[in-house]
Amino acid sequence: MPHLVILYTPDLDRPVEQGGSDLGALCRALAGAMRRQVDEAGKPVFPTGGIRVLAYPAAHHAVADDGEAEPAGGPSPGYGFVYLNLRMGRGRSAATHQAVGQALSTVAQAHFAPLLASRPIGVTLQIDEGPEVFDAKHSSLHPLFNKPAQG
């Protein structure tokens, strides 16, 4: 049930050469980072078939003062914001939470580094874990990754 949802201001959806970001590449990089996470026993933290990374532009938004402040050097290109929220099932250690958070944060920071250097952007990553009050799963994805290893 590891679902990473990205909510972002739509200005970040522009092509990279126009000051935007390749959010599809970010989704793939984050999913790859999730696949590489292992716990203290060396076991994968997330089942490959359960990893979901989804990105959505906000239809409406206001960030900080809506761009009234001007950075040194000229008019503001507007403010961008990215909120990454990982929802994961219970049962992992605090050390695993920290390791996963750091790994995902590193990927996000690297991805947005060029934009962070050129314009005001906020990037927030949060991990939530909590008791589910209802949890139904129906998937034909997991069998693809649960095949016995051939030796």
MDAnalysis code that builds the backbone (N, CA, C; Angstrom):
import MDAnalysis as mda
import numpy as np

u = mda.Universe.empty(453, n_residues=151, atom_resindex=np.repeat(np.arange(151), 3), trajectory=True)
u.add_TopologyAttr("name", ["N", "CA", "C"] * 151)
u.add_TopologyAttr("resid", np.arange(1, 152))
u.add_TopologyAttr("resname", ["MET", "PRO", "HIS", "LEU", "VAL", "ILE", "LEU", "TYR", "THR", "PRO", "ASP", "LEU", "ASP", "ARG", "PRO", "VAL", "GLU", "GLN", "GLY", "GLY", "SER", "ASP", "LEU", "GLY", "ALA", "LEU", "CYS", "ARG", "ALA", "LEU", "ALA", "GLY", "ALA", "MET", "ARG", "ARG", "GLN", "VAL", "ASP", "GLU", "ALA", "GLY", "LYS", "PRO", "VAL", "PHE", "PRO", "THR", "GLY", "GLY", "ILE", "ARG", "VAL", "LEU", "ALA", "TYR", "PRO", "ALA", "ALA", "HIS", "HIS", "ALA", "VAL", "ALA", "ASP", "ASP", "GLY", "GLU", "ALA", "GLU", "PRO", "ALA", "GLY", "GLY", "PRO", "SER", "PRO", "GLY", "TYR", "GLY", "PHE", "VAL", "TYR", "LEU", "ASN", "LEU", "ARG", "MET", "GLY", "ARG", "GLY", "ARG", "SER", "ALA", "ALA", "THR", "HIS", "GLN", "ALA", "VAL", "GLY", "GLN", "ALA", "LEU", "SER", "THR", "VAL", "ALA", "GLN", "ALA", "HIS", "PHE", "ALA", "PRO", "LEU", "LEU", "ALA", "SER", "ARG", "PRO", "ILE", "GLY", "VAL", "THR", "LEU", "GLN", "ILE", "ASP", "GLU", "GLY", "PRO", "GLU", "VAL", "PHE", "ASP", "ALA", "LYS", "HIS", "SER", "SER", "LEU", "HIS", "PRO", "LEU", "PHE", "ASN", "LYS", "PRO", "ALA", "GLN", "GLY"])
u.atoms.positions = np.array([
    [0.813, -1.191, 0.000],
    [0.000, 0.000, 0.000],
    [0.853, 1.250, 0.000],
    [2.082, 1.189, -0.459],
    [2.874, 2.411, -0.481],
    [2.458, 3.319, -1.632],
    [1.728, 4.343, -1.294],
    [1.265, 5.283, -2.305],
    [1.939, 6.618, -2.062],
    [2.631, 7.114, -3.057],
    [3.267, 8.419, -2.979],
    [2.503, 9.343, -3.912],
    [1.843, 10.334, -3.336],
    [1.042, 11.274, -4.113],
    [1.750, 12.620, -4.119],
    [1.877, 13.185, -5.292],
    [2.539, 14.474, -5.464],
    [1.493, 15.480, -5.926],
    [1.364, 16.540, -5.174],
    [0.478, 17.644, -5.532],
    [1.372, 18.837, -5.810],
    [1.178, 19.502, -6.935],
    [2.101, 20.580, -7.300],
    [1.374, 21.714, -8.006],
    [1.993, 22.891, -7.966],
    [1.440, 24.033, -8.698],
    [1.660, 23.782, -10.187],
    [0.652, 24.087, -10.997],
    [0.709, 23.713, -12.410],
    [1.824, 24.384, -13.205],
    [2.395, 25.477, -12.695],
    [3.510, 26.103, -13.410],
    [4.715, 25.174, -13.502],
    [4.797, 24.198, -12.634],
    [5.907, 23.252, -12.680],
    [5.710, 22.203, -13.769],
    [4.554, 22.186, -14.394],
    [4.245, 21.230, -15.451],
    [4.720, 21.709, -16.825],
    [5.245, 22.926, -16.880],
    [5.774, 23.428, -18.152],
    [7.003, 22.616, -18.540],
    [7.374, 22.662, -19.816],
    [8.616, 21.985, -20.217],
    [9.812, 22.534, -19.435],
    [10.812, 21.705, -19.254],
    [11.988, 22.078, -18.470],
    [12.628, 23.350, -19.017],
    [12.715, 23.454, -20.342],
    [13.361, 24.634, -20.936],
    [12.565, 25.922, -20.709],
    [11.318, 25.794, -20.270],
    [10.497, 26.968, -19.950],
    [10.355, 27.139, -18.437],
    [11.250, 26.561, -17.679],
    [11.228, 26.732, -16.231],
    [10.357, 25.723, -15.508],
    [9.985, 24.644, -16.183],
    [9.163, 23.618, -15.556],
    [9.998, 22.424, -15.135],
    [9.325, 21.301, -14.950],
    [9.993, 20.111, -14.446],
    [9.393, 18.886, -15.116],
    [10.215, 17.894, -15.394],
    [9.722, 16.644, -15.964],
    [9.184, 15.789, -14.822],
    [7.897, 15.966, -14.539],
    [7.296, 15.288, -13.391],
    [7.138, 13.787, -13.616],
    [7.042, 13.366, -14.862],
    [7.029, 11.932, -15.150],
    [8.351, 11.292, -14.752],
    [9.451, 11.979, -15.049],
    [10.776, 11.478, -14.661],
    [10.896, 11.441, -13.141],
    [10.347, 12.441, -12.458],
    [10.372, 12.445, -10.999],
    [9.608, 11.244, -10.452],
    [8.430, 10.970, -10.992],
    [7.640, 9.813, -10.540],
    [8.431, 8.523, -10.701],
    [9.066, 8.345, -11.838],
    [9.839, 7.121, -12.084],
    [11.042, 7.032, -11.139],
    [11.711, 8.161, -10.901],
    [12.871, 8.160, -9.994],
    [12.448, 7.839, -8.564],
    [11.320, 8.385, -8.129],
    [10.830, 8.104, -6.781],
    [10.405, 6.644, -6.644],
    [9.739, 6.115, -7.662],
    [9.345, 4.698, -7.634],
    [10.589, 3.811, -7.569],
    [11.616, 4.164, -8.325],
    [12.870, 3.412, -8.275],
    [13.491, 3.451, -6.893],
    [13.480, 4.617, -6.270],
    [14.016, 4.750, -4.911],
    [13.211, 3.900, -3.934],
    [11.901, 3.850, -4.113],
    [11.060, 3.028, -3.238],
    [11.397, 1.547, -3.414],
    [11.629, 1.117, -4.665],
    [11.967, -0.289, -4.917],
    [13.291, -0.676, -4.267],
    [14.206, 0.261, -4.131],
    [15.527, -0.029, -3.565],
    [15.562, -0.025, -2.033],
    [14.510, 0.387, -1.373],
    [14.534, 0.483, 0.088],
    [14.440, -0.890, 0.730],
    [15.336, -1.121, 1.682],
    [15.315, -2.362, 2.462],
    [15.310, -2.009, 3.940],
    [14.755, -2.897, 4.744],
    [14.708, -2.664, 6.190],
    [15.989, -3.175, 6.848],
    [16.010, -3.169, 8.163],
    [17.201, -3.577, 8.906],
    [17.578, -5.029, 8.656],
    [16.612, -5.850, 8.271],
    [16.878, -7.260, 7.981],
    [17.246, -7.486, 6.512],
    [17.296, -6.402, 5.730],
    [17.627, -6.526, 4.319],
    [16.461, -6.886, 3.427],
    [15.253, -6.871, 3.993],
    [14.059, -7.198, 3.207],
    [13.497, -5.931, 2.569],
    [12.906, -6.064, 1.376],
    [12.312, -4.884, 0.745],
    [11.253, -4.249, 1.652],
    [11.273, -2.934, 1.723],
    [10.288, -2.217, 2.532],
    [8.929, -2.232, 1.841],
    [8.937, -2.117, 0.520],
    [7.692, -2.018, -0.239],
    [7.600, -3.143, -1.265],
    [6.436, -3.791, -1.376],
    [6.271, -4.787, -2.442],
    [6.219, -4.067, -3.791],
    [6.994, -4.540, -4.743],
    [7.078, -3.879, -6.045],
    [5.699, -3.661, -6.658],
    [4.837, -4.662, -6.574],
    [3.505, -4.543, -7.179],
    [2.596, -3.555, -6.485],
    [2.985, -3.099, -5.309],
    [2.146, -2.154, -4.572],
    [2.594, -0.712, -4.691],
    [3.742, -0.469, -5.309],
    [4.273, 0.899, -5.401],
    [3.460, 1.702, -6.403],
    [3.001, 2.855, -5.954],
    [2.254, 3.789, -6.803],
    [2.813, 5.179, -6.557],
    [3.197, 5.867, -7.608],
    [3.614, 7.259, -7.510],
    [2.756, 8.035, -8.508],
    [1.943, 8.937, -7.973],
    [0.979, 9.669, -8.786],
    [1.174, 11.166, -8.577],
    [1.147, 11.941, -9.655],
    [1.339, 13.390, -9.557],
    [0.130, 14.117, -10.134],
    [-0.314, 15.140, -9.402],
    [-1.497, 15.916, -9.795],
    [-1.212, 17.411, -9.696],
    [-1.496, 18.163, -10.754],
    [-1.390, 19.615, -10.632],
    [-2.609, 20.154, -9.882],
    [-2.398, 21.163, -9.069],
    [-3.505, 21.803, -8.349],
    [-4.268, 22.692, -9.326],
    [-5.567, 22.483, -9.420],
    [-6.379, 23.293, -10.330],
    [-6.390, 24.759, -9.906],
    [-6.336, 25.003, -8.628],
    [-6.331, 26.360, -8.076],
    [-5.290, 26.402, -6.980],
    [-4.614, 27.524, -6.846],
    [-3.601, 27.609, -5.801],
    [-3.267, 29.057, -5.463],
    [-2.742, 29.239, -4.285],
    [-2.143, 30.492, -3.837],
    [-0.960, 30.074, -2.968],
    [0.205, 30.613, -3.249],
    [1.405, 30.259, -2.507],
    [1.993, 31.528, -1.901],
    [2.163, 31.505, -0.598],
    [2.759, 32.624, 0.161],
    [2.005, 33.923, -0.142],
    [2.712, 34.922, -0.662],
    [2.065, 36.221, -0.926],
    [1.660, 36.364, -2.393],
    [1.512, 35.248, -3.092],
    [1.135, 35.222, -4.508],
    [2.142, 35.924, -5.410],
    [3.381, 35.981, -4.995],
    [4.426, 36.535, -5.852],
    [4.674, 38.014, -5.696],
    [4.146, 38.623, -4.649],
    [4.351, 40.066, -4.474],
    [5.800, 40.404, -4.148],
    [6.458, 39.566, -3.397],
    [7.861, 39.823, -3.074],
    [8.692, 39.572, -4.319],
    [9.654, 40.426, -4.560],
    [10.523, 40.241, -5.721],
    [11.901, 39.823, -5.243],
    [12.411, 38.726, -5.787],
    [13.773, 38.335, -5.417],
    [14.772, 39.332, -5.975],
    [15.955, 39.377, -5.398],
    [16.993, 40.267, -5.909],
    [17.233, 39.952, -7.376],
    [17.280, 40.967, -8.184],
    [17.558, 40.763, -9.603],
    [16.353, 40.907, -10.506],
    [15.180, 41.197, -9.964],
    [14.068, 41.426, -10.881],
    [12.759, 40.854, -10.417],
    [11.760, 40.928, -11.282],
    [10.420, 40.458, -10.935],
    [10.389, 38.959, -10.650],
    [9.493, 38.583, -9.776],
    [9.340, 37.188, -9.406],
    [8.722, 36.397, -10.553],
    [9.261, 35.205, -10.834],
    [8.637, 34.351, -11.842],
    [7.421, 33.616, -11.277],
    [7.041, 33.943, -10.063],
    [5.945, 33.235, -9.405],
    [6.501, 32.155, -8.511],
    [5.685, 31.725, -7.599],
    [6.126, 30.725, -6.640],
    [5.583, 29.363, -7.039],
    [6.421, 28.372, -6.891],
    [5.998, 27.007, -7.129],
    [5.961, 26.262, -5.811],
    [5.204, 25.193, -5.782],
    [5.138, 24.377, -4.575],
    [4.892, 22.930, -4.961],
    [5.547, 22.023, -4.243],
    [5.400, 20.590, -4.462],
    [5.195, 19.945, -3.100],
    [4.147, 19.156, -2.979],
    [3.869, 18.427, -1.745],
    [3.882, 16.947, -2.077],
    [4.795, 16.217, -1.461],
    [4.896, 14.780, -1.659],
    [4.436, 14.105, -0.378],
    [3.470, 13.225, -0.494],
    [2.949, 12.532, 0.680],
    [2.981, 11.032, 0.433],
    [3.786, 10.339, 1.247],
    [3.859, 8.882, 1.170],
    [2.976, 8.306, 2.262],
    [2.065, 7.481, 1.862],
    [1.196, 6.768, 2.803],
    [1.646, 5.323, 2.780],
    [2.070, 4.822, 3.937],
    [2.534, 3.442, 3.993],
    [1.862, 2.702, 5.135],
    [1.754, 1.399, 4.980],
    [1.132, 0.581, 6.007],
    [1.976, 0.537, 7.274],
    [1.323, 0.182, 8.356],
    [1.995, 0.121, 9.659],
    [2.992, -1.022, 9.734],
    [3.854, -0.935, 10.737],
    [4.723, -2.049, 11.054],
    [6.194, -1.840, 10.770],
    [6.563, -0.711, 10.201],
    [7.977, -0.471, 9.944],
    [8.589, 0.307, 11.097],
    [9.875, 0.151, 11.270],
    [10.575, 0.809, 12.374],
    [10.784, 2.299, 12.085],
    [11.098, 3.032, 13.149],
    [11.416, 4.456, 13.002],
    [12.642, 4.629, 12.108],
    [13.610, 3.727, 12.225],
    [14.810, 3.805, 11.386],
    [14.452, 3.626, 9.914],
    [13.528, 2.725, 9.624],
    [13.085, 2.522, 8.244],
    [12.357, 3.755, 7.738],
    [11.490, 4.330, 8.570],
    [10.796, 5.572, 8.176],
    [11.810, 6.651, 7.805],
    [12.820, 6.823, 8.641],
    [13.837, 7.847, 8.404],
    [14.626, 7.566, 7.122],
    [15.005, 6.321, 6.916],
    [15.780, 5.961, 5.730],
    [14.975, 6.179, 4.454],
    [13.714, 5.761, 4.478],
    [12.844, 5.964, 3.316],
    [12.655, 7.456, 3.072],
    [12.361, 8.201, 4.123],
    [12.164, 9.647, 3.981],
    [13.392, 10.330, 3.424],
    [14.560, 9.975, 3.926],
    [15.795, 10.586, 3.438],
    [16.048, 10.235, 1.975],
    [15.812, 8.978, 1.606],
    [16.029, 8.555, 0.217],
    [15.099, 9.304, -0.736],
    [13.830, 9.415, -0.378],
    [12.878, 10.117, -1.242],
    [13.174, 11.610, -1.283],
    [13.542, 12.171, -0.146],
    [13.887, 13.587, -0.090],
    [15.099, 13.882, -0.968],
    [16.082, 13.004, -0.949],
    [17.274, 13.185, -1.775],
    [16.913, 13.193, -3.255],
    [16.036, 12.276, -3.673],
    [15.600, 12.228, -5.071],
    [14.869, 13.521, -5.437],
    [13.947, 13.963, -4.584],
    [13.175, 15.173, -4.869],
    [14.084, 16.402, -4.912],
    [15.008, 16.511, -3.958],
    [15.912, 17.664, -3.942],
    [16.779, 17.702, -5.190],
    [17.292, 16.566, -5.609],
    [18.117, 16.516, -6.815],
    [17.297, 16.898, -8.043],
    [16.070, 16.403, -8.096],
    [15.213, 16.696, -9.250],
    [14.909, 18.187, -9.355],
    [14.601, 18.806, -8.227],
    [14.198, 20.211, -8.250],
    [15.349, 21.194, -8.063],
    [16.581, 20.715, -7.902],
    [17.720, 21.601, -7.652],
    [17.846, 22.729, -8.679],
    [17.738, 22.458, -9.980],
    [17.865, 23.562, -10.936],
    [16.774, 24.633, -10.759],
    [15.562, 24.203, -10.479],
    [14.481, 25.173, -10.283],
    [14.640, 25.917, -8.960],
    [15.048, 25.194, -7.913],
    [15.250, 25.839, -6.613],
    [16.320, 26.923, -6.704],
    [17.285, 26.734, -7.581],
    [18.359, 27.713, -7.740],
    [17.929, 28.919, -8.573],
    [16.851, 28.764, -9.335],
    [16.480, 29.841, -10.253],
    [15.188, 30.572, -9.904],
    [14.404, 30.013, -9.003],
    [13.135, 30.659, -8.658],
    [12.629, 30.164, -7.315],
    [11.693, 30.893, -6.696],
    [11.167, 30.467, -5.391],
    [10.225, 29.259, -5.522],
    [10.627, 28.173, -4.894],
    [9.832, 26.943, -4.900],
    [9.924, 26.313, -3.517],
    [8.828, 25.806, -3.035],
    [8.816, 25.047, -1.795],
    [8.606, 23.582, -2.113],
    [9.343, 22.717, -1.442],
    [9.200, 21.274, -1.620],
    [9.036, 20.662, -0.231],
    [7.932, 19.953, -0.022],
    [7.645, 19.316, 1.261],
    [7.395, 17.835, 1.027],
    [8.014, 17.000, 1.857],
    [7.776, 15.555, 1.832],
    [7.315, 15.130, 3.212],
    [6.215, 14.413, 3.264],
    [5.725, 13.865, 4.522],
    [5.401, 12.391, 4.333],
    [5.631, 11.627, 5.401],
    [5.267, 10.212, 5.397],
    [4.215, 10.006, 6.467],
    [3.118, 9.393, 6.081],
    [2.033, 9.082, 7.006],
    [1.919, 7.575, 7.150],
    [1.659, 7.163, 8.375],
    [1.410, 5.768, 8.669],
    [0.292, 5.769, 9.702],
    [-0.706, 5.003, 9.461],
    [-1.785, 5.024, 10.428],
    [-2.679, 3.814, 10.319],
    [-3.519, 3.677, 11.303],
    [-4.437, 2.535, 11.278],
    [-5.527, 2.740, 10.225],
    [-5.674, 1.748, 9.400],
    [-6.741, 1.798, 8.409],
    [-8.041, 1.360, 9.066],
    [-9.113, 2.040, 8.765],
    [-10.406, 1.624, 9.294],
    [-11.120, 0.717, 8.301],
    [-10.672, 0.741, 7.054],
    [-11.161, -0.179, 6.030],
    [-10.059, -0.275, 4.991],
    [-9.757, -1.483, 4.542],
    [-8.667, -1.664, 3.596],
    [-9.006, -2.837, 2.688],
    [-9.489, -2.554, 1.503],
    [-9.799, -3.597, 0.526],
    [-8.846, -3.445, -0.648],
    [-8.273, -4.557, -1.066],
    [-7.336, -4.530, -2.184],
    [-7.762, -5.577, -3.201],
    [-7.740, -5.177, -4.446],
    [-8.032, -6.084, -5.554],
    [-7.009, -5.760, -6.621],
    [-6.114, -6.693, -6.915],
    [-5.019, -6.380, -7.818],
    [-4.579, -7.603, -8.592],
    [-4.294, -7.390, -9.855],
    [-3.652, -8.444, -10.630],
    [-2.185, -8.081, -10.882],
    [-1.682, -7.047, -10.178],
    [-0.279, -6.651, -10.306],
    [0.650, -7.507, -9.457],
    [0.285, -7.763, -8.220],
    [1.181, -8.475, -7.309],
    [1.659, -9.821, -7.839],
    [0.807, -10.632, -8.484],
    [1.302, -11.923, -8.990],
    [2.463, -11.783, -9.982],
    [2.558, -10.649, -10.653],
    [3.665, -10.434, -11.590],
    [5.016, -10.440, -10.876],
    [5.030, -10.027, -9.623],
    [6.279, -9.865, -8.880],
    [6.464, -10.914, -7.787],
    [5.516, -11.797, -7.609],
    [5.593, -12.814, -6.557],
    [5.884, -14.200, -7.114],
    [6.524, -14.254, -8.283],
    [6.866, -15.550, -8.864],
    [8.060, -16.134, -8.129],
    [8.074, -17.444, -7.957],
    [9.237, -18.068, -7.271],
    [10.509, -17.817, -8.071],
    [11.589, -17.584, -7.352],
    [12.888, -17.373, -7.997],
    [13.370, -18.670, -8.620],
    [13.900, -18.557, -9.810],
    [14.444, -19.750, -10.488],
    [15.942, -19.776, -10.288],
    [16.464, -20.886, -9.873],
    [17.889, -20.962, -9.562],
    [18.606, -21.823, -10.453],
])
